[in-house]
């Protein structure tokens, strides 16, 4: 099946009304550029056909597309990150998240053990990431992913990136016999228990339950296998800590707290850091506003490839320690 111009033009005309009426765009907000919106739909249609994506999936994305004004508002009003490390840890490594992680450890003991054995990623790390990313599946996202991506492409800030994500999403749906219109996630396009973006899922997704499909939204086994596979491919070292808490001297140079400056452990000891183990390795340093610091080992930097935030990687490490 191929789509013709009149089909998409009719759909686009309907979308204009939807954009202003059904989705609550006010009179003081800019009108959608119908020509540009149609051009985006046409571009995605052609690109999807070139990638041999099936007609059903293309239909579901193109003919049922609706812009989401809330996505544009969220994209344009992301708050600057201002929490201190201590505030971030307090919020994310909460007692409720620790308790819920313990419950899931008891609920999925064989699955966690199987994933640890296959991918070499400890079960407490898999649990901690699950808790951080979706609160153990309770917060996987509510936005229709294809519409979020189309809206973000229209918004124009990172059009090429979101085009790649949408096409990857369509390919994943097609390959795994999933209904793309039912796939929900965050406004920015992350999905499932571990909040993968589609291009990452396409590269590292794994079938955890052996049914020949990869569905990280509805299958905990697939989600956990994909997370384990991703960390394994990043070189996860099962025998090494992520961070170690240490005490900083009063005159410690806070310029060394960026995580990028790595020193041998003997060097950290030499400048007065207390609690550094004796081992032949290097580590970075992450600090908050107190005299506590965290030696960051190589697994820390692997976590940063998942989410490029020092705060996030420290929080995952501390939550994982609490879930051992």
N, C-alpha and C positions, 0 to 999 in steps of 0.2 A: 504493500500500500504506500502511495506517495501523497503528500499533502499539497493542495494547490493554493494559490494566492487568495482566492475568494474565501476558502474555508478559514484561513487564518485571519483574514481581514474582518470577517464577521465576528470571529472570536475576540479579536482585538477591540472591535467596537463595543462589544458587550463588556469587556474588561474595563473600558473607560468609565462606564456607568458604575460598575462594581467598585472601582477604585475610589470614586467620590461618595457614593451612597452607602453601599453595604459595609465598607471598611472604615467609614468615618473620616475621610479627608474633609477638612473644613474649607470654607470659601477663601480663607486667608492663606491657604497652603498652595504651593505651585501645582499647576495642572500637569498630568502626565503627558509627555511628548509621545503621542500615539505612533508617529512614524518611527521613532527610536525604539519604542516597545515592540512594534511589529518587526523591526529589523533584528532585534535580539531573538525573538521567537524563530524567525526565519533562519538566523545563523545557527541556533541550537539544533533546529530540525535538520539542516544540511550536515552539520558536524556529526550528529547522531547517526544519520544514514551512512556517512562515510565510515563510521566505526562499526557498521553492521548491527546496530542496536535495533531490536525488534519493533515492529509497527505499534504493537500494543503499548509498550513503554513510551514510545514517542508520543502517541496519542494522549496518554494519561498526563504527560508533562505539558505538551503544547496546548491541547484543546481544553484542558481543565485548569489552565494557569490563572492565578489571581495574585496581583501584587499585594504585599503585606506592608502597609504603612508603618506598623510598629517596628518592623525590622529596620527600616530606614532610620527611624527615631533612635533606636538602640545603637545602631552603627555610628550615628553622628553624635551621640552623647555619652560615649564610654567615659566613665569617671577615671580620673588619674589615680593611679595606685598610691595611696598615702598611708596605709597601715604600716606600723612598725613590725619587725619580725615577731616580737613578743605578742602583739595584738593578733597577728595572722595565725600564729600557733594556737593561741587561746581559742580562736574562732573555729579553726579547722580540726585540731586534735582535741575534740570535745569528749566529755565522758560518754555522752549519748552515742557518738560515733564509735568509740571504743567498745561499748557494750554491744552495739548492733554488729560490729565486726566479730566479736566473740560468738554471737548467736549464729552468724553465717559460717563461721569456722566449724561449728558443731552440726550445722545443717548440711554442709557440703564437704565432709572430710575426705571421701574417696575421690571426688572430682579435684579438689585442691592437691591431694597427694599425687594424683595422676599427672596433673599439669606441672607440678614441681619436678617430678621424675623425668618427664618428657622434655621440658624446656630449661631446666636448671634454675628456675626462678623460685625462691622460697614462697611458701603459701602465705606467710604473713605479709610479704611485699605485694602479692596479687590482691590480697584482701585490702591492704591500705590504699592501693591505687583505685580499687573499686569503690571504696568509701569516699575518697577524695573526688572522684570524677562524677559519680551519680548518686552518692549516698546509698550505695548497695542496690542500685536499680530504682530507687524511689523518685529520682529526678533526672530522667533521661531526656527530657525536652518535649515541648508541646507543638512546635512549629512544623508545618508541612515542609519538608526539606527542599523539594524541587521548587516550590514557590519562594522560599527564603533565598535560594541561590539566584533565581531569576530576578528577584527584587534587588539583591545586592549587585548583580551585574548591571541592572538599570541604574542603580545609585552611582556606579562608575568609579568608586575609589580603588577597587582592586578587581577590575573586570576580568582580566585574564585568569587570575587565581580562581575566582568563583566559577568561571566558565569551565575550567578544568575539573573543579569539584562536582559540578552538576553532571558533566558527561561521565565522570567516574561513577557517580551515584546511579545513573541510568544503566551503565554497563553492569554494575553489581546487581541491580534489580533484575536485569535481563538474564544474566548468567545463573543466578540463584533462584529464578522463578519466584521473585518477590514482587508485590504490587508497589510500584514506586509511589503511588498516591497515598499509600498507607504508612510510608516511612516518615517518622517524626524525629525531631532532634532539637538542638539549641537554635537560637535565631541565627547564629553564625555558621551552622551547618555541621556541628559535631553530633554524633549519634551513638546510641547504645549504652550499655552498662559502663563502658570505658571511654566513651565520648571520642571515638575515632572520627577524623574527617575522611571523606570517601577515598582520596588518593592514598592515604596511609593504609586504609582498610584494603584497598585493591592490592597493595604491595605485601602486606603482612597478615592479612586475614587468614584464619585457619578453621577448618572444620573440626570442632571439638566433640561432636556426638556421632560422627560417622555416617550422617544421612546424605552426604554428597552436596550439601548446601552450606553456605556461610551466612548466618543471620544473627548479627551481634545485638540486635534490638530485642528479639524475643527468646533467644537461646543463651542462657548463662554459660553453657559449655563452650559454644562458639566464641562468645565474648572473652572468656577467660583464656581460651587457647590462643586467640588472636593477640591478647595482651602478652601472654607468655612468649609467643613466637616473636613479637616485636622486640621485647627486651632481650631475648636470646640473640637475635640478629644484631642488636646493638652491642653485643659482647658482654652481657651481664656476668659478673663474677660472683658465683654463689657463696664462695668462702670469704668474701670481704664485706665489711660494714659499708653503709652509705655515708654516715657522718659519725663523729664522736664528739660529745660535749666536753669542752675544756674551759679553763678559767684564764682570763686575760689579765696581764699586769696593768696597773693604773696608768702607766705611760705608753700603752700599746698604740701603735700607729694605725688609726682607723682606716687609713688609705689602703691597708692590706686586706680589708674585709670585703673586697669586691668579688671574691671567688675565682678571679682570673689569675691572681698571683699565687703560684704554687711554690712551696719550699719543701726541702727534705724535713722529715720529722725532727731530726737533730737541730735544724736551724730554728724551728719554732720553739723548741726547748731553750735554745741559746738566748732567745730574746725575751724569755721570761714566761712563756705560756706554760701553765701548770696542767698536768693530767695527760700529757702527750705520751703515748706508748713507745716502747723501744722496738722499732721495726725499720727495715730498709725500704722505705717508700716515701713518696711525696704526697702532699695534700694542699688544697686551697684552704681558705679561712672565710667563714661566713659569720657575721656579727650582728647583734641587735643593738639595743641601747643600754644594756646592762654589761656587767663584766664577764658574761658568759659568751663563749664563741663555739663554733662547730667546725672541726676539721672535716673537710670535704674530700672524700676519696673518689676513685674513678667511677663507682656506681652512681655517685651523685651527679656526675656529668652525663652519664647515660640517661638518668631521669630528666635532665634538662633538655635532652633531645625530644623528650615527650612533651614537656612544657618548659619553655625557656625562662624559668623564674627561680631565683635562689630561694625565695620564701617557700614556694611550692615544693621544691625538692627536699628541703629541710623538714617540712611538715609531713611529707610522705614517709621519710625516714623515721621520724619520731612516732608516727602512728603505727608503722610497721613494728617498731620496738615494743610498743604497748600491746600488739596483737600476737606476740610470740607465744 
